[in-house]
Amino acid sequence: MRAVAVHHKGDKPELMELPVPRPAPGEVLVRVKAASVNPIDAGIAEGLLPLPQMYPLVLGVDGAGEVVEAGEGVHGLAPGDLVHGQFLRAPLGTGTFADYTVVTEHPDAGALQRVPDGMPAEIAAALPTAGMTALGVLEALGVRAGRSILIAGATGGVGVFAVQLAAALGAEVIATARPDAEPWIRRLGAARTVDYTAGDPAEQIRGTHPGGIDVFLDLTRDTARFGDYAALVRDGGGAASVTFTAPPHLLASERIAVSNFQMRDKPGLLARITAAVASGAIAVPIQRTVTLEETPGALARNATGGARGKTTVRV
Ligand SMILES: NC(=O)c1ccc[n+]([C@@H]2O[C@H](COP(=O)([O-])OP(=O)(O)OC[C@H]3O[C@@H](n4cnc5c(N)ncnc54)[C@H](OP(=O)(O)O)[C@@H]3O)[C@@H](O)[C@H]2O)c1
């Protein structure tokens, strides 16, 4: 089968021909229809995820496809079922950037469920990691109507879900965006945008919100700016990072609640974000769709920035 994989930790991902994986007990073999790109894919190629690995290591954690074979002891899924989710399993190595992947029926590292009737595979593959993260961190921050939230990194995969979810909750969303993305991110629900490349963004927000903001959500890897943004948060408010940019001295703050977010209850989050998309309440902005052959290039591009929603892979 075709697969985008690395032979060794740190290699550049490339398209290769590999044997179709076999489902172990408790696993299903899935014919992949669509996948999506996340920054974690590059991290996995570099061996940064603390899970056992097997090589050649096929990349890709998000996917959607059809069950074609059920391993021994699988009771809830059968050939013909359409499934999607974050197909993360240990050992890493049977990812979704391939014609076939194997998935645990009850994943302990990811989340898997049936695709809702009528949902295109591309949408089902685009939403798991980014959507679960956005929903989980907004729930952890207690975002609600009448509160203001600054989202740094609002224009990427996680950001487009976070902006829409926070706006749907009735919060005032302040989104960082380069000029090209401003009108688009406003249409998704941002009340205000801040060009983080033009002057000091925290100062810009202080100008429009002299009384401060209620919540700060960091989706960037800009460690240097975390403290500046967190200083805008009113006493009793909250700040969270999904990228571990919150420094120890702020994690210990008694003025505001600061955390480095880690996802819990992935199956519950996947069910809720999928329902929100299926109902039409939340859109899944897709920046580009690539083929499996084009996926190594898409991974390289994702690492250089400029994401405007999700990149999906049509397998
Ligand atoms: N903890 C978890 O469970 C979890 C889960 C999912 C993702 N993550 C992490 O969350 C981060 C975001 O993921 P993603 O899928 O949204 O990534 P993404 O799709 O690559 O998007 C990143 C976005 O941030 C923007 N950006 C980059 N630097 C910025 C800065 N200094 N200030 C403001 N915006 C900036 C980029 O646009 P420009 O380059 O044009 O500025 C892009 O729109 C990644 O680091 C990922 O690894 C963590």
The ligand as a Gaussian input file, in Angstrom:
#p B3LYP/6-31G(d) Opt

LIG

0 1
 N       -2.159000      20.011000      23.882000
 C       -2.833000      19.383000      22.916000
 O       -3.527000      18.414000      23.159000
 C       -2.734000      19.910000      21.502000
 C       -3.640000      19.448000      20.540000
 C       -3.589000      19.982000      19.264000
 C       -2.631000      20.923000      18.928000
 N       -1.726000      21.311000      19.853000
 C       -0.706000      22.322000      19.505000
 O       -1.395000      23.549000      19.312000
 C       -0.707000      24.332000      18.362000
 C       -1.707000      24.818000      17.313000
 O       -2.177000      23.706000      16.566000
 P       -2.893000      23.947000      15.184000
 O       -3.312000      22.639000      14.674000
 O       -3.889000      25.037000      15.301000
 O       -1.637000      24.523000      14.324000
 P       -1.656000      25.206000      12.908000
 O       -2.835000      24.731000      12.133000
 O       -0.303000      25.068000      12.338000
 O       -1.946000      26.763000      13.209000
 C       -1.076000      27.608000      13.905000
 C       -1.608000      29.047000      13.668000
 O       -0.944000      29.975000      14.514000
 C       -0.567000      31.128000      13.755000
 N        0.611000      31.680000      14.456000
 C        1.876000      31.236000      14.417000
 N        2.657000      31.962000      15.249000
 C        1.845000      32.883000      15.821000
 C        2.043000      33.910000      16.779000
 N        3.253000      34.144000      17.310000
 N        0.984000      34.651000      17.159000
 C       -0.239000      34.442000      16.630000
 N       -0.512000      33.461000      15.728000
 C        0.541000      32.708000      15.331000
 C       -0.302000      30.594000      12.368000
 O       -0.511000      31.590000      11.363000
 P        0.705000      32.464000      10.799000
 O        1.904000      31.549000      10.679000
 O        0.270000      33.006000       9.489000
 O        0.882000      33.551000      11.800000
 C       -1.413000      29.525000      12.241000
 O       -2.608000      30.104000      11.748000
 C        0.401000      23.457000      17.775000
 O        1.643000      23.823000      18.362000
 C       -0.001000      22.058000      18.194000
 O        1.110000      21.206000      18.324000
 C       -1.758000      20.839000      21.136000

